[in-house]
Amino acid sequence: MGALVEQSCLLARSALCDRNLEAAQQLKIHDKQIDQFYRQIEVDCIELLTHPPQGMQDLRHVSAFMQLIRDLERIGDYAKDIGEVAIKLFPYPAHPSLARIQVMLDRCRSMVALSLLAVSDLNADVGLDIKVKDDAVDEDYDYLYDTLIHHEPTLTNVEVIVLLVLVIRYLERIADHATNVGRRIAYVVTGERR
């Protein structure tokens, strides 16, 4: 599931920044696969909660993993949404803010990769370090929102501005979900909420 989510982020980048229609179309397939994994893992977790194996004492971790997979599923959804926006942007020339949006997208991809590393290694330190990167994405969002809304020439197509604002919002949410994954892993490893 994590590999599919990470690949979806790469496809979203290719669709938006490279104007790759095939990548945008592949995102729908990836999203369906991610949803299948999500449902199966959720069923497995519910089974553990209702019929815990003998000797399993701390079911809070199962709950944390259920929330974690929901975060990953949402990241996949947002990547698919970016692909849908990319398709709507294809008829228009590349917007000047796209270079800065690409930087924001690359930061988000890095955060997703780190969150998956934290999951695979059960590494609380990596999980908690993701928050610092989230602050940079929040700064990107504020800068881009201000630029798109307040500093755009009046001749810019309103649809393009609305679509790009949606993209930066999706990216901001991807970063938040990656941060949540990191925090949940830190909780599973240390037992402390941060």
C-alpha positions as CSV (number, residue, x, y, z in Angstrom):
1,M,0.0,0.0,0.0
2,G,2.8,2.4,0.9
3,A,4.6,1.7,-2.4
4,L,1.4,2.5,-4.3
5,V,0.9,5.7,-2.4
6,E,4.5,6.8,-3.0
7,Q,4.1,5.9,-6.7
8,S,0.9,8.0,-6.9
9,C,2.8,11.0,-5.6
10,L,5.3,10.5,-8.4
11,L,2.6,10.2,-11.0
12,A,0.9,13.3,-9.6
13,R,4.1,15.2,-10.1
14,S,4.5,13.9,-13.6
15,A,0.9,14.8,-14.5
16,L,1.1,18.3,-13.1
17,C,4.6,19.4,-13.8
18,D,5.5,17.4,-16.9
19,R,2.0,17.6,-18.3
20,N,1.9,13.9,-18.7
21,L,-1.6,12.7,-19.5
22,E,-0.8,9.0,-19.2
23,A,0.4,9.6,-15.6
24,A,-2.8,11.4,-14.8
25,Q,-4.8,8.5,-16.1
26,Q,-2.7,5.9,-14.2
27,L,-3.6,7.7,-10.9
28,K,-7.2,6.4,-11.1
29,I,-5.9,2.8,-11.3
30,H,-3.5,3.4,-8.4
31,D,-6.2,4.9,-6.3
32,K,-8.5,1.9,-6.7
33,Q,-5.6,-0.4,-5.7
34,I,-4.8,1.7,-2.7
35,D,-8.5,1.6,-1.7
36,Q,-8.5,-2.2,-1.9
37,F,-5.4,-2.4,0.3
38,Y,-7.0,0.0,2.8
39,R,-10.2,-2.0,3.1
40,Q,-8.3,-5.3,3.5
41,I,-5.9,-3.9,6.1
42,E,-8.9,-2.3,8.0
43,V,-10.7,-5.6,8.0
44,D,-7.6,-7.4,9.3
45,C,-7.2,-4.7,12.1
46,I,-10.9,-5.1,13.1
47,E,-10.3,-8.8,13.3
48,L,-7.4,-8.3,15.6
49,L,-9.5,-5.9,17.8
50,T,-12.4,-8.3,18.0
51,H,-10.4,-11.5,18.3
52,P,-7.0,-10.6,19.7
53,P,-4.4,-13.3,19.5
54,Q,-3.5,-14.9,22.8
55,G,-0.8,-12.8,24.6
56,M,-1.6,-9.6,22.7
57,Q,-2.0,-7.0,25.4
58,D,-1.8,-3.5,23.8
59,L,-4.6,-3.1,21.3
60,R,-3.9,0.7,21.1
61,H,-1.3,0.0,18.5
62,V,-3.8,-1.7,16.2
63,S,-6.0,1.4,16.5
64,A,-2.9,3.6,15.7
65,F,-2.3,1.5,12.6
66,M,-5.9,1.8,11.5
67,Q,-5.6,5.6,11.6
68,L,-2.2,5.4,9.9
69,I,-3.6,3.5,6.9
70,R,-6.4,6.0,6.7
71,D,-3.8,8.7,6.4
72,L,-2.0,6.8,3.6
73,E,-5.3,6.3,1.8
74,R,-6.1,10.0,1.9
75,I,-2.6,10.8,0.5
76,G,-3.5,8.6,-2.4
77,D,-6.8,10.4,-2.8
78,Y,-5.1,13.8,-2.9
79,A,-2.6,12.5,-5.5
80,K,-5.5,11.4,-7.7
81,D,-7.1,14.8,-7.2
82,I,-4.0,16.5,-8.4
83,G,-4.0,14.3,-11.5
84,E,-7.6,15.4,-12.2
85,V,-6.7,19.0,-11.8
86,A,-3.7,18.5,-14.1
87,I,-6.0,17.2,-16.9
88,K,-8.1,20.4,-16.5
89,L,-4.9,22.5,-16.8
90,F,-3.6,20.8,-19.9
91,P,-5.3,23.3,-22.4
92,Y,-3.7,26.3,-20.7
93,P,-0.1,27.4,-20.9
94,A,2.1,26.5,-17.9
95,H,1.5,29.0,-15.1
96,P,4.5,31.0,-13.8
97,S,3.8,29.7,-10.2
98,L,4.2,26.1,-11.4
99,A,7.9,26.0,-10.6
100,R,7.3,27.0,-6.9
101,I,4.4,24.5,-6.8
102,Q,6.8,21.8,-8.0
103,V,9.1,22.6,-5.1
104,M,6.2,22.2,-2.7
105,L,5.2,19.0,-4.4
106,D,8.7,17.6,-4.1
107,R,8.8,18.5,-0.3
108,C,5.5,16.6,0.1
109,R,6.9,13.6,-1.8
110,S,9.9,13.6,0.5
111,M,7.7,13.7,3.5
112,V,5.7,10.7,2.2
113,A,8.9,8.8,1.6
114,L,10.1,9.6,5.1
115,S,6.8,8.6,6.7
116,L,7.0,5.2,4.8
117,L,10.5,4.8,6.1
118,A,9.3,5.4,9.6
119,V,6.6,2.8,9.1
120,S,8.9,0.1,7.6
121,D,11.7,0.6,10.2
122,L,9.3,1.5,13.1
123,N,11.6,4.5,13.6
124,A,10.1,7.1,16.0
125,D,12.9,9.7,15.3
126,V,12.3,9.7,11.6
127,G,8.6,9.9,12.3
128,L,8.9,13.0,14.5
129,D,11.4,14.7,12.1
130,I,8.7,14.9,9.5
131,K,7.0,17.8,11.4
132,V,9.9,20.1,10.5
133,K,9.3,19.5,6.8
134,D,5.6,20.2,7.3
135,D,6.4,23.7,8.5
136,A,8.2,24.3,5.2
137,V,5.2,23.1,3.2
138,D,2.9,25.4,5.3
139,E,5.2,28.3,4.3
140,D,5.0,27.3,0.7
141,Y,1.2,27.2,0.9
142,D,1.0,30.6,2.5
143,Y,3.4,32.1,-0.1
144,L,1.7,30.5,-3.1
145,Y,-1.8,31.3,-1.9
146,D,-0.9,34.9,-1.4
147,T,0.8,35.0,-4.8
148,L,-2.1,33.3,-6.7
149,I,-4.9,35.3,-5.0
150,H,-3.4,38.7,-4.5
151,H,-0.6,39.2,-7.0
152,E,-1.9,37.7,-10.2
153,P,-2.4,39.9,-13.3
154,T,-6.1,40.5,-14.0
155,L,-5.7,38.8,-17.4
156,T,-5.0,35.4,-15.9
157,N,-7.8,32.9,-16.4
158,V,-9.8,32.6,-13.2
159,E,-10.2,28.8,-13.7
160,V,-6.4,28.4,-13.7
161,I,-6.1,30.3,-10.4
162,V,-8.8,28.2,-8.8
163,L,-7.3,24.9,-10.0
164,L,-3.8,25.9,-8.7
165,V,-5.2,26.9,-5.3
166,L,-6.9,23.5,-5.1
167,V,-3.5,21.9,-5.9
168,I,-1.7,23.7,-3.2
169,R,-4.4,22.8,-0.7
170,Y,-4.2,19.1,-1.7
171,L,-0.4,19.3,-1.2
172,E,-0.8,20.9,2.2
173,R,-3.1,18.1,3.2
174,I,-0.7,15.5,1.9
175,A,2.0,17.0,4.1
176,D,-0.4,16.9,7.1
177,H,-1.2,13.3,6.6
178,A,2.4,12.3,6.2
179,T,3.1,14.2,9.5
180,N,0.3,12.2,11.1
181,V,1.8,8.9,9.9
182,G,5.1,9.9,11.5
183,R,3.5,10.8,14.8
184,R,1.5,7.6,14.9
185,I,4.7,5.6,14.4
186,A,6.3,7.5,17.2
187,Y,3.4,6.6,19.4
188,V,3.5,3.0,18.4
189,V,7.2,2.8,19.2
190,T,7.4,5.0,22.3
191,G,3.9,4.9,23.7
192,E,3.9,8.7,24.0
193,R,1.6,11.1,22.1
194,R,3.4,14.1,20.7
